[in-house]
Amino acid sequence: MSPRVALVTGAARGIGAATTRLLAEQGWRVLAVDLAADDPALPYAMGTAAELSTVADHPNVIALIADVRDRRALTAAVAEAEDRWGGLDAAIAAAGVIAGGRPLWEVPEDQEDAVLDTDLRGVVNLARAAIPALLRRPAPRSGRFLAVASAAATRGLPMLAAYCAAKAGVAGLVRALGAELGDSGVTANAVSPGSTDTPILAESARLYDLPEAAAFASQQPMARLLDPAEVAAVLVFLAGAESSGMTGSVVPVDGGLAL
Ligand SMILES: NC(=O)c1ccc[n+]([C@@H]2O[C@H](COP(=O)([O-])OP(=O)(O)OC[C@H]3O[C@@H](n4cnc5c(N)ncnc54)[C@H](O)[C@@H]3O)[C@@H](O)[C@H]2O)c1
């Protein structure tokens, strides 16, 4: 059997990097996509080209710098994966940003745009670019469209309204895609992480005037932050053929935060 092929966005660090690494270890070929540059609208650093190169320092991984807000760039990325490895089996939207820290109507518009455009539109862009490729695989298919939503998809978190709106949008998108994809063999699912130890959580702590990200641990019944590898493990299961009974699901991976 030829190896399965994945495209992962937000792959330079955090959950996207952990997912890329685990897929590669399991023999997948992975196109690791990241902006790999700071966003002038946002006050914290994005993943870097050096971090993306480190993730791609594996024979099964190729790095590609692209912005998920750029639909044509994602279409080109999908074409790159298909040309290089003969098709696409999983597209995983992990790229995301956070902003807020004040009521919605006081958040600078460029920050609101960054959140909505990356966290929701970026996922829609990947679905548009990648699902046709997943469907180009001959039947019987086991294509997987996956997105990283958030506990914020179901909770009204103050000072993070645009982020909550985008993540609820991702959950709705995945449910509708699951229905649309029907009996095609291609499925759409999402995970909703709780507080996971990555730079976006450090920025969330800053937005809430907390001393450090570890302060979020007490909100989760497990009383600790999650490791990105724990979220990646669920994404990699969902990417595999073994998740064939699931579509339109939004799976909490949150140490019990949603309980
Ligand atoms: N860490 C948490 O506690 C947590 C909780 C719930 C959901 N999430 C979600 O998990 C996903 C991954 O976040 P993370 O925790 O790994 O954060 P992170 O900040 O470590 O990683 C996000 C990555 O996305 C990249 N990125 C940002 N904008 C991009 C764009 N426009 N195009 C391409 N790449 C872009 C960044 O460069 C970075 O490498 C995000 O969607 C986030 O909203 C995280």
The ligand as an SDF file (V2000), in Angstrom:
LIG
                    3D

 44 48  0  0  0  0  0  0  0  0999 V2000
   -3.2980   25.9420   22.7410 N   0  0  0  0  0  0  0  0  0  0  0  0
   -4.5450   25.9410   23.1810 C   0  0  0  0  0  0  0  0  0  0  0  0
   -4.8200   26.0280   24.3780 O   0  0  0  0  0  0  0  0  0  0  0  0
   -5.6690   25.7950   22.1880 C   0  0  0  0  0  0  0  0  0  0  0  0
   -6.9500   25.5450   22.6820 C   0  0  0  0  0  0  0  0  0  0  0  0
   -8.0020   25.4110   21.7930 C   0  0  0  0  0  0  0  0  0  0  0  0
   -7.7760   25.5250   20.4320 C   0  0  0  0  0  0  0  0  0  0  0  0
   -6.5250   25.7830   19.9790 N   0  0  0  0  0  0  0  0  0  0  0  0
   -6.3470   25.8860   18.5390 C   0  0  0  0  0  0  0  0  0  0  0  0
   -5.3280   25.0010   18.1440 O   0  0  0  0  0  0  0  0  0  0  0  0
   -4.7880   25.4460   16.9010 C   0  0  0  0  0  0  0  0  0  0  0  0
   -3.2800   25.3950   16.9710 C   0  0  0  0  0  0  0  0  0  0  0  0
   -2.8650   26.3730   17.9150 O   0  0  0  0  0  0  0  0  0  0  0  0
   -1.5940   26.1640   18.8400 P   0  0  0  0  0  0  0  0  0  0  0  0
   -2.0790   26.0190   20.2080 O   0  0  0  0  0  0  0  0  0  0  0  0
   -0.7050   25.1320   18.2530 O   0  0  0  0  0  0  0  0  0  0  0  0
   -0.9570   27.6570   18.7060 O   0  0  0  0  0  0  0  0  0  0  0  0
    0.4200   28.1710   18.1160 P   0  0  0  0  0  0  0  0  0  0  0  0
    0.3310   29.6480   18.1680 O   0  0  0  0  0  0  0  0  0  0  0  0
    1.5500   27.5000   18.8030 O   0  0  0  0  0  0  0  0  0  0  0  0
    0.4340   27.6650   16.5960 O   0  0  0  0  0  0  0  0  0  0  0  0
   -0.3340   28.2470   15.6030 C   0  0  0  0  0  0  0  0  0  0  0  0
    0.4390   28.1760   14.2910 C   0  0  0  0  0  0  0  0  0  0  0  0
   -0.4060   28.7110   13.2500 O   0  0  0  0  0  0  0  0  0  0  0  0
    0.3970   29.5180   12.3990 C   0  0  0  0  0  0  0  0  0  0  0  0
   -0.4440   30.4960   11.7040 N   0  0  0  0  0  0  0  0  0  0  0  0
   -1.0590   31.5800   12.2430 C   0  0  0  0  0  0  0  0  0  0  0  0
   -1.7040   32.2670   11.3050 N   0  0  0  0  0  0  0  0  0  0  0  0
   -1.5100   31.6160   10.1260 C   0  0  0  0  0  0  0  0  0  0  0  0
   -1.9270   31.8400    8.8000 C   0  0  0  0  0  0  0  0  0  0  0  0
   -2.7010   32.9040    8.4880 N   0  0  0  0  0  0  0  0  0  0  0  0
   -1.5570   30.9700    7.8490 N   0  0  0  0  0  0  0  0  0  0  0  0
   -0.7800   29.8930    8.1530 C   0  0  0  0  0  0  0  0  0  0  0  0
   -0.3510   29.6310    9.3950 N   0  0  0  0  0  0  0  0  0  0  0  0
   -0.7010   30.4840   10.3810 C   0  0  0  0  0  0  0  0  0  0  0  0
    1.3940   30.1710   13.3310 C   0  0  0  0  0  0  0  0  0  0  0  0
    2.5290   30.6760   12.6440 O   0  0  0  0  0  0  0  0  0  0  0  0
    1.7230   29.0250   14.2960 C   0  0  0  0  0  0  0  0  0  0  0  0
    2.8210   28.2750   13.8430 O   0  0  0  0  0  0  0  0  0  0  0  0
   -5.3570   26.8490   16.6690 C   0  0  0  0  0  0  0  0  0  0  0  0
   -6.4120   26.7780   15.7420 O   0  0  0  0  0  0  0  0  0  0  0  0
   -5.8810   27.2280   18.0490 C   0  0  0  0  0  0  0  0  0  0  0  0
   -6.9360   28.1680   17.9520 O   0  0  0  0  0  0  0  0  0  0  0  0
   -5.4590   25.9090   20.8150 C   0  0  0  0  0  0  0  0  0  0  0  0
  1  2  1  0
  2  3  2  0
  2  4  1  0
  4  5  1  0
  4 44  2  0
  5  6  2  0
  6  7  1  0
  7  8  2  0
  8  9  1  0
  8 44  1  0
  9 10  1  0
  9 42  1  0
 10 11  1  0
 11 12  1  0
 11 40  1  0
 12 13  1  0
 13 14  1  0
 14 15  2  0
 14 16  1  0
 14 17  1  0
 17 18  1  0
 18 19  2  0
 18 20  1  0
 18 21  1  0
 21 22  1  0
 22 23  1  0
 23 24  1  0
 23 38  1  0
 24 25  1  0
 25 26  1  0
 25 36  1  0
 26 27  1  0
 26 35  1  0
 27 28  2  0
 28 29  1  0
 29 30  1  0
 29 35  2  0
 30 31  1  0
 30 32  2  0
 32 33  1  0
 33 34  2  0
 34 35  1  0
 36 37  1  0
 36 38  1  0
 38 39  1  0
 40 41  1  0
 40 42  1  0
 42 43  1  0
M  CHG  2   8   1  16  -1
M  END
$$$$
